[in-house]
Amino acid sequence: MKIDQDKVAHIHYTLKDDEGQIIDQSSEHEPLAYIHGHGNIIPGLEQALLGKLAGDTLSVSVPPEQGYGERYDHLTQKVPRNMFSGIDEIEPGMQFHAQTDAGMQVVTVVQVEPDGIVLDGNHPLAGQTLHFDVKIMQVRNATQEELDHGHVHGEGGHHH
């Protein structure tokens, strides 16, 4: 069975940056499962997997516009320290959920200064070319419940 719209693919992957450093990878014992054509994974990787079969391996480089987008400087801003009331220790690298005009967004603390906190609203991988090594473990039809919910249930997927 080929990977196509509404198929569930179980994949093992390793994600590296341009320098060859591993950014992320699937668990050795549990491949990532996603429903093809539902925006569960970044577009560039999804396109590369279309039509592949269980047992196939591939390497694919995904440019920023097909991954997590370009970096935008205007998404970095300094906010007053009192916006973090109740949080004693704030350090660079910490991530918070923030309500923005565009809805809920993850922001990363870049710098802690006496007069405020510098936050970056870009995705941590924005602006980067992503290099994936993928092995397809299994391809199956999605269940009606998975299609209704828009994500895989059970092994490698979402647990309710």
Backbone as a printed PyTorch tensor [residue, N CA C, xyz], in Angstrom:
tensor([[[  0.8420,  -1.1880,   0.0000],
         [  0.0000,   0.0000,   0.0000],
         [  0.8870,   1.2510,   0.0000]],

        [[  0.5610,   2.1770,  -0.8860],
         [  1.3540,   3.4110,  -1.0000],
         [  0.8360,   4.4950,  -0.0560]],

        [[  1.7290,   5.3800,   0.3590],
         [  1.3360,   6.5460,   1.1390],
         [  0.5540,   7.4760,   0.2150]],

        [[ -0.6580,   7.8260,   0.6580],
         [ -1.5430,   8.6810,  -0.1360],
         [ -2.5240,   9.3580,   0.8210]],

        [[ -3.3810,  10.2000,   0.2890],
         [ -4.3920,  10.9080,   1.0850],
         [ -5.1260,   9.9280,   1.9960]],

        [[ -5.2620,  10.2770,   3.2770],
         [ -6.0030,   9.5150,   4.2810],
         [ -5.3680,   8.1790,   4.6570]],

        [[ -4.1370,   7.9330,   4.2510],
         [ -3.4120,   6.7370,   4.7150],
         [ -2.6360,   7.1170,   5.9670]],

        [[ -2.4910,   6.1630,   6.8700],
         [ -1.6520,   6.3580,   8.0490],
         [ -0.2890,   5.7620,   7.7400]],

        [[  0.7470,   6.5770,   7.9040],
         [  2.1190,   6.0980,   7.7080],
         [  2.8340,   6.1220,   9.0510]],

        [[  3.5480,   5.0470,   9.3420],
         [  4.4050,   4.9670,  10.5280],
         [  5.8360,   5.1040,  10.0170]],

        [[  6.5310,   6.1380,  10.4750],
         [  7.8830,   6.3930,   9.9710],
         [  8.8760,   6.5620,  11.1210]],

        [[ 10.0830,   6.0660,  10.8910],
         [ 11.2070,   6.4100,  11.7540],
         [ 11.9510,   7.5190,  11.0250]],

        [[ 12.3750,   8.5450,  11.7770],
         [ 13.0680,   9.6530,  11.1270],
         [ 14.1720,  10.1860,  12.0260]],

        [[ 15.1560,  10.7680,  11.3720],
         [ 16.1810,  11.5640,  12.0490],
         [ 16.2050,  12.9040,  11.3330]],

        [[ 16.1440,  13.9800,  12.0970],
         [ 16.1600,  15.3370,  11.5590],
         [ 17.4740,  15.9930,  11.9450]],

        [[ 18.2000,  16.5090,  10.9340],
         [ 19.4820,  17.1840,  11.1740],
         [ 19.4490,  18.5880,  10.5890]],

        [[ 20.3140,  19.4600,  11.1250],
         [ 20.4560,  20.8040,  10.5650],
         [ 21.5560,  20.7930,   9.5020]],

        [[ 21.8690,  21.9740,   8.9690],
         [ 22.8830,  22.0720,   7.8990],
         [ 24.2530,  21.5860,   8.3450]],

        [[ 24.5270,  21.6560,   9.6510],
         [ 25.8380,  21.2220,  10.1620],
         [ 25.8640,  19.7260,  10.4670]],

        [[ 24.7360,  19.0410,  10.2680],
         [ 24.6940,  17.6080,  10.5230],
         [ 24.3800,  17.2530,  11.9690]],

        [[ 24.0240,  18.2580,  12.7870],
         [ 23.6460,  17.9990,  14.1790],
         [ 22.2180,  17.4600,  14.2110]],

        [[ 22.0020,  16.4400,  15.0330],
         [ 20.6510,  15.8840,  15.1670],
         [ 19.8000,  16.8460,  15.9910]],

        [[ 18.6720,  17.2710,  15.4140],
         [ 17.7300,  18.1700,  16.0720],
         [ 16.6400,  17.3550,  16.7670]],

        [[ 16.2000,  16.2840,  16.0950],
         [ 15.0820,  15.4940,  16.5990],
         [ 15.1220,  14.1340,  15.9160]],

        [[ 14.5350,  13.1280,  16.5750],
         [ 14.3810,  11.8270,  15.9300],
         [ 13.2680,  11.0600,  16.6150]],

        [[ 12.7210,  10.0850,  15.8680],
         [ 11.6560,   9.2630,  16.4380],
         [ 12.2650,   8.3360,  17.4760]],

        [[ 11.4310,   7.9060,  18.4000],
         [ 11.8490,   6.9450,  19.4140],
         [ 12.2070,   5.6330,  18.7190]],

        [[ 13.2380,   4.9790,  19.2210],
         [ 13.6870,   3.7170,  18.6270],
         [ 12.5730,   2.6750,  18.6180]],

        [[ 11.7120,   2.7180,  19.6290],
         [ 10.6760,   1.6940,  19.7810],
         [  9.3130,   2.1220,  19.2490]],

        [[  9.1590,   3.4040,  18.9600],
         [  7.8430,   3.8680,  18.5180],
         [  7.9810,   4.8630,  17.3730]],

        [[  7.7210,   4.4040,  16.1360],
         [  7.7950,   5.3360,  15.0110],
         [  6.7170,   6.4050,  15.1300]],

        [[  6.9300,   7.5150,  14.4270],
         [  5.9270,   8.5680,  14.3400],
         [  4.8290,   8.0890,  13.3920]],

        [[  3.5830,   8.2610,  13.7960],
         [  2.4540,   7.9130,  12.9280],
         [  1.7050,   9.1950,  12.5860]],

        [[  1.3560,   9.3560,  11.3220],
         [  0.6060,  10.5440,  10.9030],
         [ -0.3810,  10.1630,   9.8120]],

        [[ -1.4260,  10.9900,   9.6400],
         [ -2.3900,  10.7850,   8.5460],
         [ -1.9690,  11.6760,   7.3910]],

        [[ -1.7270,  11.0760,   6.2390],
         [ -1.2570,  11.8240,   5.0810],
         [ -2.3600,  12.7510,   4.5690]],

        [[ -1.9600,  13.9950,   4.2590],
         [ -2.8830,  14.9590,   3.6790],
         [ -3.6750,  15.7550,   4.7010]],

        [[ -3.3190,  15.6400,   5.9920],
         [ -4.0700,  16.3360,   7.0400],
         [ -3.2390,  17.3790,   7.7770]],

        [[ -2.0720,  17.7280,   7.2380],
         [ -1.2620,  18.7650,   7.8610],
         [ -0.6450,  18.3420,   9.1810]],

        [[ -0.5240,  17.0270,   9.4180],
         [  0.0640,  16.5340,  10.6680],
         [  1.5740,  16.7570,  10.7140]],

        [[  2.2230,  16.7940,   9.5440],
         [  3.6730,  17.0090,   9.4660],
         [  3.9410,  18.1490,   8.4850]],

        [[  5.1740,  18.6630,   8.4770],
         [  5.4710,  19.8040,   7.6110],
         [  5.2780,  19.4450,   6.1330]],

        [[  4.8400,  20.4170,   5.3250],
         [  4.4930,  20.1550,   3.9190],
         [  5.6130,  19.5240,   3.1000]],

        [[  6.8440,  19.9830,   3.2670],
         [  7.9430,  19.4540,   2.4570],
         [  8.2060,  17.9820,   2.6870]],

        [[  8.0630,  17.5390,   3.9270],
         [  8.2580,  16.1180,   4.2320],
         [  7.0680,  15.3130,   3.7290]],

        [[  5.8710,  15.8470,   3.9200],
         [  4.6790,  15.1410,   3.4660],
         [  4.7280,  14.9130,   1.9490]],

        [[  5.1200,  15.9460,   1.1910],
         [  5.2160,  15.8090,  -0.2720],
         [  6.2260,  14.7390,  -0.6680]],

        [[  7.3510,  14.6800,   0.0460],
         [  8.4030,  13.7140,  -0.2870],
         [  7.9610,  12.2740,  -0.0130]],

        [[  7.0300,  12.1020,   0.9310],
         [  6.5850,  10.7510,   1.3060],
         [  5.4590,  10.2140,   0.4200]],

        [[  4.8080,  11.0890,  -0.3300],
         [  3.6900,  10.6840,  -1.1860],
         [  4.1250,   9.5700,  -2.1410]],

        [[  3.3440,   8.4840,  -2.1600],
         [  3.6020,   7.3900,  -3.1020],
         [  4.6340,   6.3750,  -2.6400]],

        [[  5.2410,   6.5950,  -1.4770],
         [  6.2560,   5.6510,  -0.9720],
         [  5.5760,   4.4490,  -0.3140]],

        [[  6.3450,   3.3790,  -0.1580],
         [  5.8320,   2.1110,   0.3850],
         [  6.5590,   1.7430,   1.6730]],

        [[  5.9240,   0.8810,   2.4720],
         [  6.5830,   0.3560,   3.6700],
         [  7.9010,  -0.2870,   3.2500]],

        [[  8.9630,  -0.0140,   4.0110],
         [ 10.2880,  -0.5480,   3.6840],
         [ 11.1510,   0.4520,   2.9340]],

        [[ 10.5270,   1.4600,   2.2970],
         [ 11.2990,   2.4840,   1.5810],
         [ 12.0860,   3.3390,   2.5730]],

        [[ 13.2550,   3.7930,   2.1330],
         [ 14.0180,   4.7750,   2.9040],
         [ 14.2910,   5.9510,   1.9780]],

        [[ 14.3750,   7.1490,   2.5520],
         [ 14.6890,   8.3070,   1.7350],
         [ 15.3570,   9.3680,   2.5900]],

        [[ 16.1110,  10.2130,   1.9150],
         [ 16.6880,  11.4050,   2.5330],
         [ 16.1040,  12.5880,   1.8010]],

        [[ 15.6420,  13.5700,   2.5530],
         [ 15.0120,  14.7350,   1.9320],
         [ 15.4250,  15.9960,   2.6860]],

        [[ 15.7640,  17.0390,   1.9180],
         [ 16.0590,  18.3460,   2.5030],
         [ 14.8720,  19.2570,   2.2400]],

        [[ 14.3680,  19.8740,   3.3110],
         [ 13.1690,  20.6990,   3.2280],
         [ 13.5660,  22.1530,   3.4760]],

        [[ 13.3570,  23.0410,   2.4730],
         [ 13.6770,  24.4600,   2.6620],
         [ 12.6870,  25.0930,   3.6460]],

        [[ 13.0550,  26.2370,   4.2430],
         [ 12.1990,  26.8650,   5.2540],
         [ 10.7490,  27.0770,   4.8190]],

        [[ 10.5470,  27.4920,   3.5640],
         [  9.1680,  27.7750,   3.1390],
         [  8.3000,  26.5120,   3.0760]],

        [[  8.9240,  25.3210,   3.0410],
         [  8.1780,  24.0530,   3.0720],
         [  8.2610,  23.4020,   4.4580]],

        [[  8.9220,  24.1210,   5.3920],
         [  9.0890,  23.5960,   6.7520],
         [  8.3610,  24.4680,   7.7470]],

        [[  9.1380,  25.1760,   8.5720],
         [  8.5450,  26.0070,   9.6240],
         [  8.5610,  27.4840,   9.2820]],

        [[  8.7680,  27.8010,   7.9950],
         [  8.6960,  29.1920,   7.5440],
         [  9.9990,  29.9490,   7.7400]],

        [[ 10.0190,  31.1530,   7.2050],
         [ 11.1780,  32.0350,   7.3530],
         [ 11.1690,  32.6530,   8.7450]],

        [[ 12.3220,  33.1710,   9.1570],
         [ 12.4010,  33.9170,  10.4220],
         [ 11.9610,  35.3540,  10.1800]],

        [[ 11.1960,  35.8990,  11.1000],
         [ 10.7680,  37.2820,  11.0040],
         [ 11.2170,  38.0460,  12.2450]],

        [[ 12.0170,  39.0990,  12.0090],
         [ 12.5480,  39.8950,  13.1130],
         [ 11.4420,  40.5480,  13.9410]],

        [[ 10.3280,  40.9280,  13.2960],
         [  9.2650,  41.6140,  14.0420],
         [  8.5820,  40.7040,  15.0730]],

        [[  8.8690,  39.4040,  15.0140],
         [  8.3060,  38.4850,  16.0010],
         [  9.1510,  38.4160,  17.2760]],

        [[ 10.2600,  39.1660,  17.2900],
         [ 11.0780,  39.2660,  18.4970],
         [ 10.7830,  40.6200,  19.1330]],

        [[ 10.4220,  40.5940,  20.4240],
         [ 10.0960,  41.8510,  21.0880],
         [ 10.3840,  41.7610,  22.5810]],

        [[ 10.5830,  42.9410,  23.1730],
         [ 10.7960,  43.0160,  24.6150],
         [  9.4670,  43.3210,  25.2870]],

        [[  9.1730,  42.5670,  26.3600],
         [  7.9410,  42.7820,  27.1170],
         [  8.2920,  43.0740,  28.5730]],

        [[  7.4210,  43.7700,  29.2850],
         [  7.7040,  44.0790,  30.6890],
         [  7.7730,  42.8090,  31.5430]],

        [[  8.6310,  42.8400,  32.5300],
         [  8.8310,  41.7040,  33.4410],
         [  7.5240,  41.3250,  34.1320]],

        [[  6.6620,  42.3060,  34.4100],
         [  5.4360,  42.0000,  35.1500],
         [  4.4350,  41.1570,  34.3590]],

        [[  4.6930,  40.9320,  33.0610],
         [  3.8420,  40.0140,  32.2850],
         [  4.0590,  38.5710,  32.7230]],

        [[  5.1140,  38.3430,  33.5120],
         [  5.4380,  36.9930,  33.9840],
         [  5.2380,  36.8900,  35.4910]],

        [[  4.1990,  37.5410,  36.0020],
         [  3.9620,  37.4900,  37.4380],
         [  3.7130,  36.0480,  37.8670]],

        [[  4.2540,  35.6870,  38.9960],
         [  4.0840,  34.3290,  39.5110],
         [  5.1510,  33.3690,  39.0340]],

        [[  6.0270,  33.8130,  38.1370],
         [  7.1280,  32.9560,  37.6740],
         [  8.4250,  33.5700,  38.1950]],

        [[  9.0740,  32.8630,  39.1230],
         [ 10.2550,  33.4150,  39.7910],
         [ 11.4750,  33.4410,  38.8840]],

        [[ 11.7530,  32.3080,  38.2730],
         [ 13.0110,  32.1470,  37.5450],
         [ 12.7250,  32.1070,  36.0450]],

        [[ 13.1600,  33.1210,  35.3130],
         [ 12.9970,  33.1250,  33.8510],
         [ 14.3870,  33.1320,  33.2380]],

        [[ 14.6320,  32.1500,  32.3540],
         [ 15.9540,  32.0040,  31.7450],
         [ 15.8150,  31.8600,  30.2330]],

        [[ 16.8620,  32.2840,  29.4870],
         [ 16.8420,  32.0880,  28.0310],
         [ 16.6280,  30.6110,  27.6960]],

        [[ 15.8230,  30.3870,  26.6470],
         [ 15.5310,  29.0200,  26.2190],
         [ 14.1940,  28.5200,  26.7190]],

        [[ 13.6770,  29.1330,  27.7880],
         [ 12.3590,  28.7260,  28.2900],
         [ 11.2960,  29.0780,  27.2620]],

        [[ 10.2450,  28.2670,  27.2010],
         [  9.1670,  28.5260,  26.2550],
         [  7.8540,  28.6900,  27.0050]],

        [[  7.0320,  29.5950,  26.5000],
         [  5.7290,  29.8750,  27.0870],
         [  4.6840,  29.9370,  25.9870]],

        [[  3.4380,  29.6780,  26.3540],
         [  2.3240,  29.8930,  25.4320],
         [  1.8230,  31.3140,  25.6400]],

        [[  1.6420,  32.0500,  24.5550],
         [  1.1860,  33.4290,  24.6350],
         [ -0.0230,  33.6140,  23.7280]],

        [[ -0.9940,  34.3560,  24.1990],
         [ -2.1640,  34.6770,  23.3870],
         [ -1.8040,  35.8820,  22.5140]],

        [[ -1.9030,  35.7180,  21.1970],
         [ -1.5700,  36.8050,  20.2750],
         [ -2.7680,  37.0620,  19.3640]],

        [[ -2.6400,  38.0690,  18.5020],
         [ -3.6950,  38.3630,  17.5260],
         [ -3.9500,  37.1630,  16.6190]],

        [[ -2.8920,  36.3660,  16.4080],
         [ -3.0030,  35.2000,  15.5260],
         [ -3.3840,  33.9370,  16.3000]],

        [[ -3.7970,  34.0830,  17.5540],
         [ -4.1620,  32.9170,  18.3640],
         [ -3.0310,  32.5230,  19.2910]],

        [[ -3.1070,  31.3190,  19.8400],
         [ -2.1030,  30.8420,  20.7900],
         [ -0.7960,  30.5480,  20.0540]],

        [[  0.3060,  31.0490,  20.6060],
         [  1.6190,  30.8600,  19.9890],
         [  2.6420,  30.5180,  21.0540]],

        [[  3.6400,  29.7300,  20.6660],
         [  4.7550,  29.4460,  21.5650],
         [  5.8020,  30.5300,  21.3630]],

        [[  6.2720,  31.1130,  22.4750],
         [  7.3420,  32.1030,  22.4050],
         [  8.5200,  31.5800,  23.2230]],

        [[  9.7230,  31.9210,  22.7710],
         [ 10.9490,  31.4810,  23.4390],
         [ 11.6370,  32.6900,  24.0490]],

        [[ 12.0760,  32.5450,  25.2980],
         [ 12.8230,  33.6070,  25.9620],
         [ 14.2220,  33.6600,  25.3490]],

        [[ 14.5970,  34.8460,  24.8140],
         [ 15.9000,  35.0240,  24.1870],
         [ 16.8810,  35.6490,  25.1790]],

        [[ 16.4040,  36.6690,  25.9050],
         [ 17.2630,  37.3970,  26.8350],
         [ 16.4430,  37.8840,  28.0200]],

        [[ 17.0830,  37.8950,  29.1840],
         [ 16.4490,  38.4590,  30.3670],
         [ 17.2330,  39.7210,  30.7240]],

        [[ 16.5780,  40.8760,  30.6650],
         [ 17.2190,  42.1580,  30.9390],
         [ 16.5310,  42.8110,  32.1380]],

        [[ 17.2020,  43.7350,  32.8140],
         [ 16.6020,  44.3790,  33.9950],
         [ 15.2550,  45.0360,  33.7090]],

        [[ 15.0990,  45.5960,  32.5010],
         [ 13.8580,  46.3200,  32.1990],
         [ 12.8500,  45.4990,  31.4020]],

        [[ 13.1120,  44.2160,  31.2120],
         [ 12.1360,  43.3980,  30.4880],
         [ 12.7060,  42.0870,  29.9940]],

        [[ 11.8440,  41.3200,  29.3540],
         [ 12.1810,  40.0000,  28.8250],
         [ 12.0730,  40.0720,  27.3020]],

        [[ 13.1200,  39.6120,  26.5890],
         [ 13.0910,  39.5720,  25.1320],
         [ 12.5630,  38.2040,  24.7020]],

        [[ 11.4550,  38.2200,  23.9410],
         [ 10.7930,  36.9970,  23.4840],
         [ 10.8880,  36.8760,  21.9680]],

        [[ 10.9690,  35.6420,  21.4980],
         [ 10.9870,  35.3570,  20.0600],
         [  9.7780,  34.4890,  19.7370]],

        [[  8.8800,  35.0020,  18.8850],
         [  7.6840,  34.2680,  18.4880],
         [  7.8750,  33.3880,  17.2670]],

        [[  9.0960,  33.3940,  16.6840],
         [  9.3730,  32.4910,  15.5650],
         [  9.4190,  31.0520,  16.0680]],

        [[  9.0370,  30.1000,  15.2130],
         [  9.2390,  28.6920,  15.5500],
         [ 10.7410,  28.4810,  15.6940]],

        [[ 11.1890,  27.6800,  16.6820],
         [ 12.6350,  27.4830,  16.8700],
         [ 13.3740,  27.0080,  15.6080]],

        [[ 12.6680,  26.3500,  14.6890],
         [ 13.3100,  25.8600,  13.4610],
         [ 13.0090,  26.7420,  12.2470]],

        [[ 12.3930,  27.9030,  12.4640],
         [ 12.1000,  28.8240,  11.3550],
         [ 13.4100,  29.2690,  10.7020]],

        [[ 13.3880,  29.4010,   9.3790],
         [ 14.5600,  29.8810,   8.6480],
         [ 15.6080,  28.8220,   8.3910]],

        [[ 15.3660,  27.5980,   8.8520],
         [ 16.3680,  26.5390,   8.6780],
         [ 15.9380,  25.5460,   7.6020]],

        [[ 16.9440,  25.0560,   6.8570],
         [ 16.7120,  23.9220,   5.9650],
         [ 16.7960,  22.6780,   6.8340]],

        [[ 15.8110,  21.8020,   6.7110],
         [ 15.7090,  20.6130,   7.5480],
         [ 16.0660,  19.3890,   6.7240]],

        [[ 16.9560,  18.5550,   7.2660],
         [ 17.4250,  17.3680,   6.5530],
         [ 16.9040,  16.1220,   7.2650]],

        [[ 16.0130,  15.3890,   6.5770],
         [ 15.3930,  14.2020,   7.1550],
         [ 15.9460,  12.9360,   6.5180]],

        [[ 16.2260,  11.9390,   7.3470],
         [ 16.4310,  10.5640,   6.9020],
         [ 15.2370,   9.7900,   7.4220]],

        [[ 14.5100,   9.1470,   6.5120],
         [ 13.2470,   8.5120,   6.8750],
         [ 13.2300,   7.0600,   6.4230]],

        [[ 12.6780,   6.1910,   7.2860],
         [ 12.3710,   4.8160,   6.8980],
         [ 10.8900,   4.5980,   7.1700]],

        [[ 10.1780,   4.1260,   6.1420],
         [  8.7460,   3.8940,   6.2720],
         [  8.5370,   2.4790,   6.8040]],

        [[  7.8860,   2.4060,   7.9580],
         [  7.7110,   1.1150,   8.6280],
         [  6.4100,   0.4270,   8.2290]],

        [[  5.3450,   1.2150,   8.0900],
         [  4.0250,   0.6330,   7.8480],
         [  3.1370,   1.6830,   7.1840]],

        [[  2.2410,   1.2320,   6.3170],
         [  1.2190,   2.1070,   5.7240],
         [ -0.1020,   1.3620,   5.8280]],

        [[ -1.1340,   2.0680,   6.3130],
         [ -2.4590,   1.4520,   6.4410],
         [ -3.5290,   2.5080,   6.1960]],

        [[ -4.7550,   2.0420,   6.0420],
         [ -5.8770,   2.9670,   5.9240],
         [ -6.1570,   3.5890,   7.2850]],

        [[ -6.5060,   4.8750,   7.2980],
         [ -6.9310,   5.5190,   8.5360],
         [ -8.3300,   5.0260,   8.8830]],

        [[ -8.6250,   4.9380,  10.1730],
         [ -9.9850,   4.5880,  10.5940],
         [-10.8670,   5.8260,  10.4510]],

        [[-12.1800,   5.6130,  10.4410],
         [-13.1030,   6.7520,  10.3360],
         [-12.9230,   7.6840,  11.5330]],

        [[-12.7050,   7.1040,  12.7200],
         [-12.5250,   7.9270,  13.9240],
         [-11.2620,   8.7940,  13.8010]],

        [[-10.1840,   8.2160,  13.2690],
         [ -8.9530,   8.9880,  13.0750],
         [ -9.1840,  10.1340,  12.0890]],

        [[ -9.9070,   9.8510,  11.0060],
         [-10.2000,  10.8970,  10.0240],
         [-11.0690,  11.9930,  10.6450]],

        [[-12.0470,  11.5980,  11.4630],
         [-12.9150,  12.5790,  12.1290],
         [-12.1160,  13.4770,  13.0630]],

        [[-11.1250,  12.8870,  13.7580],
         [-10.3370,  13.6370,  14.7360],
         [ -9.1350,  14.3470,  14.1010]],

        [[ -8.7080,  13.8780,  12.9130],
         [ -7.6010,  14.5240,  12.2140],
         [ -6.2210,  14.1030,  12.6770]],

        [[ -6.1560,  13.0170,  13.4720],
         [ -4.8520,  12.5100,  13.9090],
         [ -4.9530,  11.0120,  14.2000]],

        [[ -3.7830,  10.3640,  14.2670],
         [ -3.7050,   8.9240,  14.4880],
         [ -3.9630,   8.6150,  15.9630]],

        [[ -4.6690,   7.5330,  16.2080],
         [ -4.8870,   7.0430,  17.5750],
         [ -4.0080,   5.8260,  17.8230]],

        [[ -3.7450,   5.5230,  19.0810],
         [ -2.9990,   4.3180,  19.4300],
         [ -1.5130,   4.4680,  19.2340]],

        [[ -0.8490,   3.3780,  18.8640],
         [  0.6070,   3.3380,  18.8050],
         [  1.1820,   4.3750,  17.8480]],

        [[  2.0910,   5.1870,  18.3670],
         [  2.7450,   6.2050,  17.5570],
         [  1.9090,   7.4320,  17.3280]],

        [[  0.6840,   7.4060,  17.8280],
         [ -0.2290,   8.5190,  17.5970],
         [ -0.7020,   9.1380,  18.8870]],

        [[ -1.9380,   9.6200,  18.8770],
         [ -2.5250,  10.3930,  19.9590],
         [ -3.2640,   9.4620,  20.9040]],

        [[ -3.1070,   9.6850,  22.1810],
         [ -3.8530,   8.8940,  23.1800],
         [ -4.8640,   9.8020,  23.8440]],

        [[ -6.1300,   9.3790,  23.8730],
         [ -7.1720,  10.2000,  24.5110],
         [ -7.3040,   9.8180,  25.9630]]])
